[in-house]
Amino acid sequence: MKIEGRTFIISGGASGLGQACVEEICKNGGNAAILDMNEENANELVSKLGSSAKFFACDVLDTKSIETAVQGTAAWVKQSGKPVGGVIPAAGVGNPSTILDRDGNPFSLDDWDFVLNINLRGTIDLTRQALALMAKNEPLSPDGERGVVIMVASSAAFDGQKGQVAYAASKGAVTAMTLP
């Protein structure tokens, strides 16, 4: 995978692992499209990194929001001349809960849906939209590569932790989509 001269789309790019990916990509000569809801953090990061990073407000729970951010990235790519080289769907949340609380009450399915919708649905929604953009690339390498998808999972996918049922399930699903 070549970073230099390519643009990478990173959800959750304004903090945590996503931010670390943004910084590493820019450090290695790539451009980073930061998709996030945290405008303040994202703008600070763009100020720090300069023209190699651009912020696109994006809520991964909203397909239209992802579409707008991907289209904005496509316009930036056209302007910069750096093709989309990959997508890193790093947006993710945890919402600690056990299936039953100490009083025997079941956890809220709204909490389950929130975690799964961000960590799993948001991941696949961004990936499918970014892949449609990457498929239009001329091959970026002799093997015909048009870009890469770097999924973000967790060891919780294989060894769930107490109170992390929704998180472990979401990361297990991402891993299942990814492994050969």
C-alpha positions as CSV (number, residue, x, y, z in Angstrom):
1,M,0.0,0.0,0.0
2,K,1.4,3.3,-1.0
3,I,0.4,6.4,1.0
4,E,2.4,9.2,-0.7
5,G,0.3,11.0,-3.3
6,R,-3.0,9.4,-2.3
7,T,-6.0,10.5,-0.4
8,F,-7.4,8.4,2.4
9,I,-11.0,8.7,3.9
10,I,-11.0,8.3,7.7
11,S,-14.2,8.3,9.7
12,G,-13.7,9.2,13.4
13,G,-10.6,11.0,12.2
14,A,-10.7,13.8,14.7
15,S,-9.8,11.7,17.8
16,G,-8.3,8.5,19.0
17,L,-7.2,5.8,16.5
18,G,-8.7,7.7,13.6
19,Q,-6.7,10.8,14.4
20,A,-3.5,8.7,14.7
21,C,-4.2,7.4,11.2
22,V,-4.8,10.9,9.9
23,E,-1.5,12.1,11.3
24,E,0.5,9.1,10.0
25,I,-1.0,9.4,6.5
26,C,-0.2,13.1,6.3
27,K,3.3,12.6,7.8
28,N,3.9,10.1,4.9
29,G,2.9,12.4,2.1
30,G,-0.8,11.5,1.8
31,N,-3.9,13.5,2.1
32,A,-6.5,12.7,4.8
33,A,-10.2,13.4,4.5
34,I,-11.3,13.6,8.1
35,L,-15.0,12.5,8.5
36,D,-16.2,13.3,12.0
37,M,-18.9,15.0,14.0
38,N,-16.5,16.9,16.2
39,E,-15.9,20.0,14.2
40,E,-13.7,21.7,16.9
41,N,-11.2,18.8,17.1
42,A,-11.2,18.3,13.4
43,N,-10.5,22.0,12.7
44,E,-7.6,22.0,15.2
45,L,-6.2,19.0,13.5
46,V,-6.5,20.6,10.0
47,S,-4.8,23.7,11.3
48,K,-1.9,21.5,12.6
49,L,-1.6,19.5,9.4
50,G,-2.2,22.1,6.8
51,S,-3.4,21.5,3.3
52,S,-2.9,17.7,3.5
53,A,-6.0,17.4,5.7
54,K,-9.5,18.5,5.1
55,F,-12.6,18.2,7.4
56,F,-15.9,16.9,6.2
57,A,-18.7,16.9,8.8
58,C,-20.2,13.4,8.9
59,D,-22.5,11.4,11.0
60,V,-22.0,7.7,10.2
61,L,-25.5,7.0,11.4
62,D,-26.8,8.9,8.4
63,T,-26.3,7.5,4.8
64,K,-26.9,11.0,3.3
65,S,-24.2,12.5,5.5
66,I,-21.7,9.9,4.5
67,E,-22.7,10.4,0.8
68,T,-22.1,14.2,1.1
69,A,-18.7,13.7,2.8
70,V,-17.6,11.2,0.2
71,Q,-18.7,13.5,-2.6
72,G,-16.9,16.3,-0.9
73,T,-13.8,14.1,-0.8
74,A,-14.2,13.3,-4.5
75,A,-14.2,17.0,-5.3
76,W,-11.1,17.6,-3.2
77,V,-9.4,14.7,-4.9
78,K,-10.2,16.2,-8.3
79,Q,-8.7,19.5,-7.2
80,S,-5.6,18.0,-5.5
81,G,-4.9,15.3,-8.1
82,K,-4.3,12.8,-5.3
83,P,-6.6,9.8,-6.0
84,V,-8.4,8.0,-3.2
85,G,-6.0,5.4,-2.0
86,G,-8.1,3.9,0.8
87,V,-10.8,4.1,3.4
88,I,-10.4,3.6,7.2
89,P,-13.7,3.4,8.9
90,A,-12.4,4.2,12.4
91,A,-15.6,5.8,13.9
92,G,-16.6,3.7,16.8
93,V,-18.2,3.7,20.3
94,G,-18.6,1.5,23.3
95,N,-21.5,1.7,25.6
96,P,-20.7,-0.6,28.6
97,S,-23.5,-2.8,29.7
98,T,-24.1,-6.4,30.7
99,I,-27.1,-8.3,29.3
100,L,-28.7,-8.2,32.7
101,D,-27.9,-5.5,35.4
102,R,-27.3,-6.3,39.1
103,D,-31.1,-6.3,39.6
104,G,-31.8,-8.7,36.8
105,N,-33.1,-6.1,34.4
106,P,-32.1,-6.6,30.7
107,F,-30.0,-3.9,29.0
108,S,-31.7,-1.5,26.6
109,L,-31.9,-2.5,23.0
110,D,-31.6,1.2,22.2
111,D,-28.0,1.0,23.6
112,W,-27.4,-2.2,21.5
113,D,-28.6,-0.5,18.4
114,F,-26.6,2.7,19.0
115,V,-23.3,0.7,19.2
116,L,-24.1,-1.6,16.3
117,N,-25.3,1.2,14.1
118,I,-22.1,3.2,14.5
119,N,-19.5,0.4,14.7
120,L,-21.0,-2.0,12.1
121,R,-23.6,-0.2,9.9
122,G,-21.5,3.0,9.8
123,T,-18.5,1.0,8.8
124,I,-20.1,-0.9,5.9
125,D,-22.0,2.2,4.7
126,L,-18.9,4.3,4.5
127,T,-16.9,1.4,3.0
128,R,-19.5,0.7,0.2
129,Q,-19.6,4.4,-0.7
130,A,-15.9,4.8,-0.7
131,L,-15.4,1.6,-2.7
132,A,-17.7,3.0,-5.4
133,L,-15.3,6.0,-5.6
134,M,-12.2,3.9,-5.6
135,A,-13.5,1.6,-8.3
136,K,-13.3,4.6,-10.7
137,N,-9.6,4.9,-10.1
138,E,-7.1,3.8,-12.8
139,P,-5.0,1.0,-11.2
140,L,-2.7,2.5,-8.6
141,S,-0.2,-0.3,-8.8
142,P,0.9,-3.1,-11.2
143,D,-1.3,-5.6,-9.5
144,G,-4.4,-3.6,-10.4
145,E,-5.0,-2.2,-6.9
146,R,-7.4,0.7,-6.9
147,G,-7.3,1.3,-3.2
148,V,-7.4,-0.4,0.1
149,V,-9.9,-0.9,2.9
150,I,-8.4,-0.9,6.4
151,M,-11.0,-2.2,8.9
152,V,-10.8,-1.3,12.5
153,A,-11.7,-4.1,14.9
154,S,-10.6,-5.1,18.4
155,S,-9.4,-8.1,20.4
156,A,-12.9,-7.9,21.9
157,A,-14.0,-9.6,18.7
158,F,-12.4,-12.8,19.8
159,D,-12.4,-12.4,23.6
160,G,-15.4,-10.3,24.7
161,Q,-15.1,-8.5,28.0
162,K,-17.6,-8.2,30.8
163,G,-20.0,-5.3,30.0
164,Q,-19.0,-5.1,26.4
165,V,-21.6,-7.3,24.7
166,A,-22.6,-4.8,22.0
167,Y,-19.1,-3.6,21.4
168,A,-17.7,-7.2,21.1
169,A,-20.5,-8.2,18.8
170,S,-20.0,-5.2,16.6
171,K,-16.2,-5.8,16.3
172,G,-16.8,-9.5,15.8
173,A,-19.0,-8.7,12.9
174,V,-16.4,-6.3,11.4
175,T,-13.8,-9.1,11.7
176,A,-16.1,-11.6,10.1
177,M,-16.6,-9.3,7.1
178,T,-12.8,-8.9,6.8
179,L,-11.2,-12.2,7.3
180,P,-10.7,-14.5,4.3
